[in-house]
Amino acid sequence: MQIVRKLTPVMAVNAVIDDRRRVTFLNYGEIETSHMEAVDFLRTYVEIAVPQKFSTVVTSAGGYALDKT
């Protein structure tokens, strides 16, 4: 994002897909603002509350079967 801020104005198309690769959210706009709109949309579906802090967390953004390789 630091590099993008030096290049402004930069526009972006953001797409959020579900587990069947169907588009569930699509927007266009200034890159940082439109990205955060997509993140806010997705947050309710992908964030979980964690009752304590951990020193290491392993995650995958792809999910099965995208993450198997």
Secondary structure, DSSP 4 states (H G I P E B T S, - for coil): -HHHHHH-S-EEEEEEE-TT--EEEEEEEEHHHHHHHHHHHHHHHH----SS--S-----SS-TTTT--
